Amino acid sequence: MRQAKSQNPELLNLIRLLKKMANENDAPIWLDVADRLSSSRRRRVAVNLSRLNRYTKEKETVVVPGKVLSAGKLEHPITVAAFAFSKQANSKISTAKGKCLTIPELLKSNPTGSNVKIME
């Protein structure tokens, strides 16, 4: 497990929460997400809606350990949890009848991480 290089208290608290939930619920997916968020900002992912549209199916749940950007369009409803969303990406996901969640909200609703995909 990497040492978090960030000084952002919100990000550090999220990484701690992910590690705690992974240990409590025996869910290795949250450890993987915490590891990806622990990397430097330069290596953190930025995913466009076109990629989400291409690699997901209707009503799937996806976690993005980084930021969701608005390039492209989303043609089916999905649930997306991410560390950050651009304003346009948020509105496009809502227009497609999808849901935008923060990662802690997804942790509350699905602590075991079942049926969740990680997008890079």
Phi and psi in degrees as a GROMACS rama.xvg file:
@    title "Ramachandran Plot"
@    xaxis  label "Phi"
@    yaxis  label "Psi"
@TYPE xy
-76.9884  152.711  ARG-2
-82.6722  132.254  GLN-3
-67.0831  129.115  ALA-4
-92.0721  -10.2969  LYS-5
-77.1631  155.131  SER-6
-107.825  -0.197616  GLN-7
-70.6522  114.279  ASN-8
-63.8818  -33.6939  PRO-9
-64.0028  -43.2471  GLU-10
-67.143  -42.1734  LEU-11
-63.7433  -40.7761  LEU-12
-64.633  -38.8234  ASN-13
-64.4569  -42.4491  LEU-14
-62.674  -42.5112  ILE-15
-61.5113  -43.8481  ARG-16
-62.7137  -42.7272  LEU-17
-62.0173  -43.5018  LEU-18
-64.3  -41.0707  LYS-19
-63.9207  -46.0835  LYS-20
-66.1823  -34.8868  MET-21
-63.7132  -41.8569  ALA-22
-72.5645  -40.7852  ASN-23
-68.0034  -38.501  GLU-24
-106.029  7.45112  ASN-25
51.0697  52.4592  ASP-26
-121.675  94.0631  ALA-27
-64.684  -17.5265  PRO-28
-61.0753  -36.9535  ILE-29
-71.5932  -31.5949  TRP-30
-65.8546  -38.7094  LEU-31
-64.4352  -43.9222  ASP-32
-64.174  -41.7193  VAL-33
-62.0464  -40.3338  ALA-34
-64.2353  -41.6406  ASP-35
-67.7064  -35.8153  ARG-36
-73.7792  -21.2319  LEU-37
-75.3997  -14.6494  SER-38
-71.2369  170.747  SER-39
-65.9675  160.697  SER-40
-61.7279  -34.9988  ARG-41
-62.9417  -34.2062  ARG-42
-90.3102  -8.44297  ARG-43
-69.7946  145.982  ARG-44
-80.9982  151.638  VAL-45
-129.408  117.229  ALA-46
-111.106  130.186  VAL-47
-85.6997  157.174  ASN-48
-62.8279  -30.6143  LEU-49
-61.5868  -37.447  SER-50
-69.0246  -41.2333  ARG-51
-61.5697  -41.0512  LEU-52
-64.8077  -39.277  ASN-53
-71.0107  -39.7188  ARG-54
-105.219  9.36347  TYR-55
-124.49  163.115  THR-56
-114.562  172.045  LYS-57
-60.0059  136.718  GLU-58
65.2216  23.339  LYS-59
-83.7875  161.231  GLU-60
-113.349  129.866  THR-61
-129.33  140.139  VAL-62
-116.188  134.07  VAL-63
-116.002  112.375  VAL-64
-80.8561  61.0779  PRO-65
174.707  -137.222  GLY-66
-116.29  144.076  LYS-67
-100.165  125.77  VAL-68
-108.366  165.04  LEU-69
-96.1436  5.39165  SER-70
-65.3426  129.297  ALA-71
95.8821  -172.718  GLY-72
-134.793  156.621  LYS-73
-109.421  124.398  LEU-74
-105.1  -1.62081  GLU-75
-144.797  154.526  HIS-76
-76.0327  130.149  PRO-77
-138.341  163.588  ILE-78
-104.303  123.604  THR-79
-120.048  126.192  VAL-80
-114.203  131.441  ALA-81
-149.074  164.724  ALA-82
-70.1183  -35.797  PHE-83
-151.279  152.649  ALA-84
-128.26  144.11  PHE-85
-76.4157  157.825  SER-86
-61.7614  -41.4461  LYS-87
-68.5955  -37.4608  GLN-88
-63.2866  -41.7255  ALA-89
-59.5692  -45.5582  ASN-90
-70.0745  -36.3191  SER-91
-67.6563  -37.5628  LYS-92
-66.5055  -41.4329  ILE-93
-64.864  -38.3488  SER-94
-63.0622  -35.3097  THR-95
-81.6264  10.1086  ALA-96
65.6824  28.4869  LYS-97
-96.006  -178.344  GLY-98
-123.65  139.958  LYS-99
-108.702  122.599  CYS-100
-123.951  155.642  LEU-101
-83.0294  162.921  THR-102
-64.0759  -40.3954  ILE-103
-61.3251  -33.9655  PRO-104
-65.0637  -40.0892  GLU-105
-66.0007  -37.9038  LEU-106
-61.1656  -39.7511  LEU-107
-66.5205  -42.8036  LYS-108
-80.5031  -24.0613  SER-109
-142.193  74.3388  ASN-110
-66.0979  -24.0034  PRO-111
-86.5055  -13.9649  THR-112
74.1225  22.9039  GLY-113
-73.4935  141.299  SER-114
58.3062  37.4008  ASN-115
-117.055  131.349  VAL-116
-101.551  145.44  LYS-117
-100.254  125.778  ILE-118
-103.611  136.556  MET-119
